Amino acid sequence: MSEFREVKTVAVVGTGVIGASWAAYFLAQGLDVRCTDPSPGAEEKLRDAVRRHWPSLERLGVAAGASPERLSFHAGLEAALDGADFVQENGPENEQLKIELFQRMDALLPPDVLLASSSSGLLMSRVQSACRHPGRVLLGHPFNPPHMIPLVEVIGGEQTSAEAVAQAMAFYTRIGKRPIHPRKEVKGHIANRLQAALWREAFHLVEQGVASVSDIDTAIAYGPGLRWALMGPFVNLHLSGGEGGMRHLLDHLGPPIENWWADLGAPSITPELKEKIVAGVDEELGARKQHALASERDQLLIGLLQAKAEAKSLP
């Protein structure tokens, strides 16, 4: 018998952008969802977000019996955790706050309930440090927006049990996610570190006057970003090597790639650079509205996700 219980009810702790997206996704998978957030107006904002996300989730396909009516909101943490089989925490990215929050949740819940954090960069070894049952504390880091993007990074801390990691991987897989299990804790995990590497050079190119914000966005969105949406960097490199694959590619382009690495920048986000980036984004977007951008992005993502699901050879 599993050390951890079957998940039928999820507690979502913290219902900002990420938490609300998670709540909508869990509901679409036919789960009961109990939420809490101390922010003023949190319940109204949460229910509004679920209403906005639901049409996209219906296009992707919801489970039998799935309904926004299976959402409940609770003012206190203890009430929200009552009856929960799994916890998805989405509080502020503050280490001390999370240590104290997980200590409270650990004290309130039986030890067969997994406690997962959506933290973008904190180490679970620190977050679990004050818990009586640290073996069930782990990272379940989604990619924004969680109700659309399949990736979840599952990483344990020093005291997390192998069974907890396996159970979390199985749960996320069962509800349609694409979890990965990095073997070591690093700041920012995997996907955010890869993003940060690209952002670093993008900021550097703007700082040096090499290209505008708009040109850099175009270079990615209409260049390598199209391929990256289908396959990861290594498989894309492999295809670029033709019949010889990755080995041929590295034999011929390895030295130039190393030369480019050596020339990459290391910018600081100074007030001047910040204003330059903000002005560049404003100029690029013009009168386009944030909500319209997000809505159109989500509709295109649905088509892409459906097409990828039908692909036969993509890894």
C-alpha positions in Angstrom: 0.0 0.0 0.0 1.2 3.5 -0.8 2.7 5.6 1.9 0.6 8.6 0.6 -3.2 8.8 0.0 -5.0 8.8 -3.3 -5.7 12.4 -4.3 -9.4 13.4 -4.6 -9.3 16.8 -2.9 -6.5 19.4 -3.4 -5.9 22.4 -1.1 -4.6 25.4 -3.0 -2.8 27.7 -0.6 -2.3 31.1 -2.1 -4.6 32.1 -5.0 -2.7 34.7 -6.9 -2.0 34.3 -10.6 -0.3 30.9 -10.2 -2.6 29.6 -7.5 -5.8 30.6 -9.3 -4.5 28.9 -12.5 -3.7 25.7 -10.5 -7.2 25.8 -8.9 -8.9 26.0 -12.3 -6.7 23.1 -13.6 -7.4 20.8 -10.7 -11.1 21.5 -11.0 -11.0 20.6 -14.7 -9.4 17.3 -13.7 -12.5 16.4 -11.7 -11.0 17.1 -8.3 -12.5 19.0 -5.3 -10.5 22.1 -4.6 -10.3 23.9 -1.3 -8.6 27.4 -1.4 -7.3 30.0 0.9 -5.6 33.3 0.6 -5.3 36.2 3.1 -5.4 39.0 0.5 -8.3 41.4 0.4 -10.9 40.3 -2.3 -9.0 37.0 -2.9 -12.2 34.9 -3.2 -13.8 37.2 -5.8 -10.5 37.4 -7.8 -10.1 33.6 -7.7 -13.6 32.8 -8.9 -13.3 35.4 -11.7 -10.0 33.8 -12.8 -11.6 30.3 -12.8 -14.5 31.7 -15.0 -12.0 33.2 -17.4 -9.9 30.0 -17.6 -12.8 27.5 -17.9 -13.5 28.0 -21.7 -9.9 27.2 -22.5 -9.9 24.2 -20.2 -13.1 22.9 -21.9 -11.5 23.2 -25.3 -8.6 21.1 -24.0 -11.0 18.6 -22.4 -12.3 18.4 -18.8 -12.8 15.2 -16.8 -16.2 13.7 -16.2 -17.9 15.5 -13.3 -15.5 18.4 -13.5 -17.1 21.7 -12.4 -16.2 25.1 -11.0 -18.9 24.4 -8.4 -16.5 22.0 -6.7 -14.4 25.0 -5.6 -14.6 26.2 -2.0 -12.9 29.2 -0.4 -11.9 29.4 3.2 -10.7 32.4 5.2 -8.4 30.3 7.4 -5.6 27.8 6.6 -6.9 25.1 8.9 -10.3 25.1 7.3 -8.8 25.0 3.8 -6.6 22.0 4.7 -9.5 20.0 6.3 -10.0 16.9 4.2 -7.2 17.7 1.7 -5.3 14.8 0.1 -2.7 17.0 -1.5 -1.5 20.6 -1.0 -0.3 22.9 -3.7 1.2 26.0 -2.1 1.7 29.3 -4.0 2.6 31.9 -1.5 5.1 34.8 -2.0 8.7 33.9 -2.9 10.0 34.5 0.6 12.0 31.8 2.2 11.2 32.6 5.8 7.5 32.9 5.1 7.5 29.5 3.3 9.4 27.9 6.2 6.8 29.1 8.7 3.9 28.3 6.4 5.1 24.7 5.7 5.7 24.3 9.4 2.1 25.2 10.1 0.7 23.0 7.3 2.8 20.1 8.5 1.4 20.4 12.0 -2.2 20.6 10.7 -2.1 17.6 8.3 -1.6 13.9 8.8 1.8 12.6 7.4 0.3 10.8 4.4 -0.6 14.1 2.7 2.0 15.5 0.3 2.9 19.2 0.6 4.1 20.7 -2.7 5.4 24.2 -3.4 5.1 26.1 -6.6 8.2 28.1 -5.6 10.1 29.5 -8.6 13.5 29.3 -7.1 13.7 28.4 -3.4 15.3 25.2 -2.2 13.1 22.6 -0.6 15.8 21.6 1.8 15.4 25.0 3.4 11.6 25.1 3.1 11.2 21.7 4.9 13.7 22.5 7.6 11.1 23.2 10.4 8.7 20.4 9.6 8.1 17.4 11.8 7.5 15.3 8.6 9.9 16.8 6.1 9.9 13.6 4.0 6.5 14.6 2.4 7.6 18.2 1.4 8.7 18.8 -2.2 8.7 21.1 -5.1 5.9 21.0 -7.6 6.9 24.0 -9.7 4.6 24.7 -12.7 5.2 26.8 -15.7 3.0 29.8 -16.1 0.1 29.5 -16.8 -0.3 26.2 -15.0 -3.8 25.6 -16.4 -2.3 25.5 -19.9 1.4 24.5 -19.7 2.1 20.8 -19.0 5.5 21.1 -17.4 5.9 20.5 -13.6 9.4 20.3 -12.0 9.3 17.8 -9.1 12.3 18.1 -6.8 12.8 16.9 -3.2 14.9 18.5 -0.5 17.6 16.7 1.5 14.9 15.1 3.7 12.3 14.3 1.1 11.6 10.6 0.7 11.9 8.8 -2.7 8.3 7.6 -2.2 7.1 11.2 -1.9 8.8 12.1 -5.2 7.4 9.0 -6.9 3.9 9.7 -5.7 4.0 13.4 -6.8 5.3 12.4 -10.2 2.5 9.8 -10.5 -0.2 12.3 -9.4 0.9 15.1 -11.8 1.1 12.5 -14.6 -2.3 11.2 -13.8 -3.9 14.7 -14.1 -2.3 15.3 -17.5 0.9 17.1 -16.6 4.4 16.4 -17.9 6.5 16.2 -14.8 10.3 16.0 -14.7 12.5 15.1 -11.8 15.8 17.0 -11.6 18.2 15.1 -9.4 19.8 18.0 -7.7 18.5 21.2 -6.1 19.7 24.4 -7.8 18.4 27.9 -7.5 15.7 28.5 -10.1 15.4 24.8 -10.8 15.7 23.9 -14.6 13.3 25.8 -16.8 13.8 29.2 -15.0 17.6 28.8 -15.3 17.3 28.2 -19.0 15.0 31.2 -19.4 17.3 33.3 -17.3 20.2 32.5 -19.6 18.2 33.8 -22.6 16.9 36.9 -20.7 20.5 37.7 -19.6 21.7 37.9 -23.2 18.5 39.7 -24.3 19.0 42.4 -21.7 22.7 42.6 -22.6 21.9 43.2 -26.3 19.5 46.0 -25.5 21.9 47.5 -23.1 24.7 47.5 -25.7 22.4 49.0 -28.4 22.8 45.9 -30.6 19.0 45.5 -31.1 15.7 46.9 -30.0 13.3 45.1 -27.6 11.0 44.5 -30.5 13.7 43.0 -32.7 14.8 40.6 -30.0 11.2 39.5 -29.4 10.8 39.0 -33.1 14.1 37.0 -33.4 12.9 34.5 -30.8 9.1 34.4 -31.6 9.6 34.0 -35.3 12.9 32.1 -35.2 14.1 29.5 -32.7 11.1 29.9 -30.4 8.9 28.2 -33.1 11.2 25.1 -33.0 11.6 25.2 -29.2 7.8 24.9 -28.9 8.1 21.5 -30.6 11.3 20.1 -29.3 14.0 20.9 -26.7 17.4 22.4 -27.4 19.3 19.2 -27.7 16.9 17.5 -30.1 16.8 20.6 -32.2 20.6 20.6 -32.3 20.5 16.9 -33.3 18.2 17.7 -36.2 20.5 20.6 -37.3 23.3 18.0 -37.7 21.5 16.3 -40.6 22.2 12.6 -41.1 25.2 12.8 -38.7 23.0 14.2 -35.9 24.3 15.6 -32.7 27.9 14.3 -33.2 28.2 15.9 -36.6 26.8 19.2 -35.3 29.2 19.3 -32.4 32.2 18.3 -34.5 31.5 21.2 -36.9 29.8 23.9 -34.7 31.2 23.1 -31.3 34.1 25.6 -31.6 31.9 28.5 -32.9 29.3 27.8 -30.1 32.1 28.0 -27.5 33.3 31.2 -29.1 29.8 32.7 -28.8 29.6 31.6 -25.2 32.8 33.5 -24.4 31.3 36.7 -25.9 28.0 36.6 -24.0 27.2 39.5 -21.7 26.6 39.9 -18.0 24.4 42.9 -17.6 23.0 44.4 -14.4 19.4 45.7 -14.3 20.3 49.3 -13.6 17.6 51.9 -13.4 18.6 53.1 -16.9 18.4 49.6 -18.4 15.1 49.0 -16.6 13.6 52.1 -18.2 15.0 51.2 -21.6 13.3 47.7 -21.4 10.0 49.1 -20.2 9.9 51.7 -22.9 10.8 49.2 -25.5 8.0 46.9 -24.5 5.5 49.8 -24.4 6.6 50.8 -27.9 6.4 47.2 -29.2 2.9 46.6 -27.9 1.4 50.0 -28.6 -2.3 50.0 -27.8 -2.6 46.2 -27.4 -4.3 45.2 -24.1 -2.8 42.7 -21.7 -6.0 40.6 -21.5 -6.2 40.4 -25.2 -2.6 39.3 -25.5 -3.1 36.6 -22.9 -6.3 35.4 -24.4 -4.9 35.0 -27.9 -1.8 33.4 -26.5 -3.9 30.8 -24.7 -6.0 30.0 -27.8 -2.8 29.4 -29.9 -1.4 27.3 -27.1 -4.5 25.1 -27.1 -4.0 24.4 -30.8 -0.3 23.7 -30.3 -0.9 21.4 -27.4 -3.6 19.5 -29.3 -1.3 19.1 -32.3 1.6 18.0 -30.1 -0.7 15.4 -28.5 -1.4 13.9 -31.9 2.3 13.9 -33.0 3.8 10.4 -33.4 7.6 11.0 -33.2 8.2 14.1 -31.0 9.7 13.2 -27.7 
